């Protein structure tokens, strides 16, 4: 896994990890409490904690209830069954640092469709009311916080005792190993990929399910769904649909192909995604905004355009890789750099670096429309409170950090060829600025 290069960087990494392990779980609960019980006001929650201290945090922290555990278990088992049982195309992931080639079954779009149809059907036919999920949301988040910590401990122990492949190892530090993970591709048995489950089938699927839940809750409270909630929900569901349409491409990204399965990725997808990523909709449940037809359509169309551009960025790169550069990008033959590199086993290989189309605008331009899309599905909440925009702020920091880490990894991998690429595409994320 590799040690930090210097004592200073090791100290920074260690202290940052400790801070995140300590602060993330309480933040999830505080965000839920503020959205649902404090009118979305950070100041109100702050004043409460200032007055009551740690006892105040303890008092507002909901205990995981039996119904919360049942809801989580039913959802998790349902998604695991779909992941294993639904048919799908065989897809090979990128070659790992140790020469392993992970194999996946691409059935995410089918699982997504089955999940939403099943959830809405249960509500429509009166079998299950999704309002129950919203009414026990704090208990669900509390259960996820605790259960996912135990799950990450399981991943740590599995990495030591029964790693699924040679792409595993320890840094020698429990905290770092627990946070960053022990295995790159942990699996249960031969076919059940744990990161696909945590990242895609639980994390992303729960985002969609909760978006629908918030709509139903507002409808049952008010007898109608506000245009602000509709815009928020439609944009999020379109984005998630795009994700599952492109899921096989996601398996080639840093999350899956480079980041190991630990607290950073798996706890984040099991807890952070369903709580933080859905928070604009959570806020709108009790704070419906009447945007009016023109403003609602403007926000909707702007958000859809950003989602399309984000999709088209990934489509261009996938097509470029699939055809080995023999394709058209914006109606022209793509410009590229042929980069050679050496694997950890000492083998020399080559890669093609795309330098035209969206990938000629900046090295990570696809993050720009992704951040803007998040802004457009949040802006229906308008600007009465800051907290609905926390996700946009978090996503911006996350993606800028990911762009830097990816640049650092590519610089180490490709050396002089990456310098050539940076000279040709000088901006990392925002063209003309950064």
PyMOL commands that set and color helices and strands:
alter all, ss='L'
color gray80, all
select helices_A, chain A and resi 7-37+42-60+66-85+108-124+131-135+137-161+174-180+194-222+227-245+247-250+254-257+263-277+279-286+293-322+357-360+366-381+387-414+416-424
alter helices_A, ss='H'
color red, helices_A
select strands_A, chain A and resi 89-95+101-106+187-188+192-193+328-329+332-333+336-342+348-354
alter strands_A, ss='S'
color yellow, strands_A
deselect
rebuild
show_as cartoon
